[in-house]
Amino acid sequence: MKPLHQIIKRPLVTEKSTLLQEAGPVVTLEVSLDANKIEIKKAVEKAFDVKVKNVNTSLVAGKVKRFGKNFGKRSNWKKAFVTLEEGSSIDFFGV
């Protein structure tokens, strides 16, 4: 298995992810493009010491952006929705 910091890149804190987290124990993370659900589950359990119930992933296509008269494309990335077992939680900010 790859090191944890190569699988889990960063937490995603958006309106949608905050609403999901309030509705149930769901955490949204940006993960490596080549990471599969099993690797993501093991990495989250090891890094945050929680029990993972389910992992859903989605590929997010990079946007085409304009730089002056030239066009460029942002990189594609992978998003993981990690559902935690009841009683488990991850607090990224420690508030």
Contacts in CASP RR format, 6 or more apart in sequence:
PFRMAT RR
TARGET T0000
AUTHOR 0000-0000-0000
METHOD contacts of the structure
MODEL  1
MKPLHQIIKRPLVTEKSTLLQEAGPVVTLEVSLDANKIEIKKAVEKAFDV
KVKNVNTSLVAGKVKRFGKNFGKRSNWKKAFVTLEEGSSIDFFGV
1 39 0 8 1.000
1 42 0 8 1.000
1 43 0 8 1.000
2 32 0 8 1.000
2 35 0 8 1.000
2 39 0 8 1.000
4 43 0 8 1.000
4 46 0 8 1.000
4 47 0 8 1.000
6 32 0 8 1.000
7 31 0 8 1.000
7 32 0 8 1.000
7 35 0 8 1.000
7 39 0 8 1.000
7 40 0 8 1.000
7 43 0 8 1.000
8 29 0 8 1.000
8 30 0 8 1.000
8 31 0 8 1.000
8 40 0 8 1.000
8 43 0 8 1.000
8 44 0 8 1.000
8 47 0 8 1.000
9 29 0 8 1.000
9 30 0 8 1.000
9 31 0 8 1.000
9 32 0 8 1.000
10 29 0 8 1.000
10 30 0 8 1.000
11 27 0 8 1.000
11 28 0 8 1.000
11 29 0 8 1.000
11 30 0 8 1.000
11 92 0 8 1.000
12 28 0 8 1.000
12 29 0 8 1.000
12 30 0 8 1.000
12 79 0 8 1.000
13 92 0 8 1.000
14 28 0 8 1.000
16 28 0 8 1.000
17 26 0 8 1.000
17 27 0 8 1.000
17 28 0 8 1.000
20 26 0 8 1.000
20 28 0 8 1.000
20 81 0 8 1.000
21 27 0 8 1.000
21 28 0 8 1.000
25 53 0 8 1.000
25 83 0 8 1.000
25 84 0 8 1.000
25 85 0 8 1.000
25 86 0 8 1.000
25 87 0 8 1.000
25 88 0 8 1.000
25 89 0 8 1.000
26 81 0 8 1.000
26 82 0 8 1.000
26 83 0 8 1.000
26 84 0 8 1.000
27 44 0 8 1.000
27 81 0 8 1.000
27 82 0 8 1.000
27 84 0 8 1.000
27 90 0 8 1.000
28 79 0 8 1.000
28 80 0 8 1.000
28 81 0 8 1.000
28 82 0 8 1.000
29 40 0 8 1.000
29 44 0 8 1.000
29 79 0 8 1.000
29 80 0 8 1.000
29 82 0 8 1.000
30 77 0 8 1.000
30 78 0 8 1.000
30 79 0 8 1.000
30 80 0 8 1.000
31 40 0 8 1.000
31 57 0 8 1.000
31 78 0 8 1.000
31 79 0 8 1.000
31 80 0 8 1.000
32 78 0 8 1.000
33 59 0 8 1.000
33 76 0 8 1.000
33 77 0 8 1.000
33 78 0 8 1.000
35 43 0 8 1.000
35 78 0 8 1.000
35 80 0 8 1.000
37 55 0 8 1.000
37 56 0 8 1.000
37 57 0 8 1.000
37 80 0 8 1.000
40 55 0 8 1.000
40 57 0 8 1.000
40 80 0 8 1.000
40 82 0 8 1.000
41 52 0 8 1.000
41 55 0 8 1.000
41 82 0 8 1.000
44 50 0 8 1.000
44 52 0 8 1.000
44 55 0 8 1.000
44 82 0 8 1.000
45 51 0 8 1.000
45 52 0 8 1.000
48 90 0 8 1.000
50 84 0 8 1.000
50 85 0 8 1.000
50 88 0 8 1.000
50 89 0 8 1.000
50 90 0 8 1.000
51 84 0 8 1.000
51 85 0 8 1.000
51 88 0 8 1.000
52 82 0 8 1.000
52 83 0 8 1.000
52 84 0 8 1.000
52 85 0 8 1.000
53 83 0 8 1.000
53 84 0 8 1.000
53 85 0 8 1.000
54 82 0 8 1.000
54 83 0 8 1.000
55 80 0 8 1.000
55 81 0 8 1.000
55 82 0 8 1.000
55 83 0 8 1.000
56 80 0 8 1.000
56 81 0 8 1.000
56 83 0 8 1.000
57 78 0 8 1.000
57 79 0 8 1.000
57 80 0 8 1.000
57 81 0 8 1.000
58 78 0 8 1.000
58 79 0 8 1.000
58 81 0 8 1.000
59 76 0 8 1.000
59 77 0 8 1.000
59 78 0 8 1.000
59 79 0 8 1.000
60 76 0 8 1.000
60 77 0 8 1.000
60 78 0 8 1.000
60 79 0 8 1.000
61 76 0 8 1.000
62 73 0 8 1.000
62 74 0 8 1.000
62 75 0 8 1.000
62 76 0 8 1.000
62 77 0 8 1.000
63 73 0 8 1.000
63 74 0 8 1.000
64 71 0 8 1.000
64 72 0 8 1.000
64 73 0 8 1.000
64 74 0 8 1.000
65 71 0 8 1.000
65 72 0 8 1.000
65 73 0 8 1.000
65 74 0 8 1.000
66 72 0 8 1.000
84 90 0 8 1.000
END
